[in-house]
């Protein structure tokens, strides 16, 4: 299984419209990527660093799951421009994107 991690760092000057993200952006992601191999997705909100007196490193995280890395690359080549173009509608934070292979569940 291939996991695409999209991480939005917690920033003092950062903004993130959670409602838009959950109600508009993620449905767009599912609509565009499911026909291209998206198996499932998860959205998480950071709540704490290991030190409970500190904020989380990432405010929001999204995980997209595909069967193969080729599916990921093909999906993002076809749909990435539109999906990335929607980012300014909900945040001013540039996401960190990582593609990983699951080795153990």
Residue pairs with C-beta under 8 A, 6 or more apart in sequence:
1 39
1 65
1 66
1 67
1 101
1 102
2 65
2 66
2 67
2 68
2 69
2 71
2 72
2 99
2 100
2 101
2 102
3 63
3 64
3 65
3 99
3 100
3 101
3 102
4 63
4 64
4 65
4 66
4 72
4 97
4 98
4 99
4 100
5 61
5 62
5 63
5 96
5 97
5 98
5 99
5 100
6 61
6 62
6 63
6 64
6 95
6 96
6 97
7 58
7 60
7 61
7 95
7 96
7 97
7 98
8 14
8 16
8 58
8 59
8 60
8 61
8 91
8 93
8 95
8 96
9 57
9 58
9 59
9 93
9 96
10 46
10 55
10 56
10 57
10 58
10 59
11 59
11 93
13 92
14 59
14 91
14 92
14 93
15 91
15 92
15 93
16 59
16 60
16 90
16 91
16 93
17 89
17 90
17 91
18 45
18 60
18 90
20 89
20 90
21 43
21 60
21 90
21 91
22 43
24 86
24 89
24 90
25 86
25 89
25 90
26 41
26 43
26 62
28 82
28 83
28 86
29 38
29 41
29 62
29 64
29 83
30 38
30 41
32 75
32 79
32 82
32 83
33 64
33 75
33 79
33 83
36 71
36 74
36 75
36 78
36 79
37 66
37 67
37 68
37 71
37 72
37 74
37 75
38 64
38 65
38 66
38 75
39 65
39 66
39 67
40 65
41 62
41 63
41 64
41 65
42 62
42 63
43 60
43 61
43 62
43 63
44 60
44 61
44 62
44 63
45 59
45 60
45 61
46 55
46 56
46 57
46 58
46 59
46 60
46 61
47 56
48 54
48 55
48 56
49 55
49 56
49 57
59 93
60 91
64 72
66 72
66 75
69 99
69 101
72 99
76 83
87 95
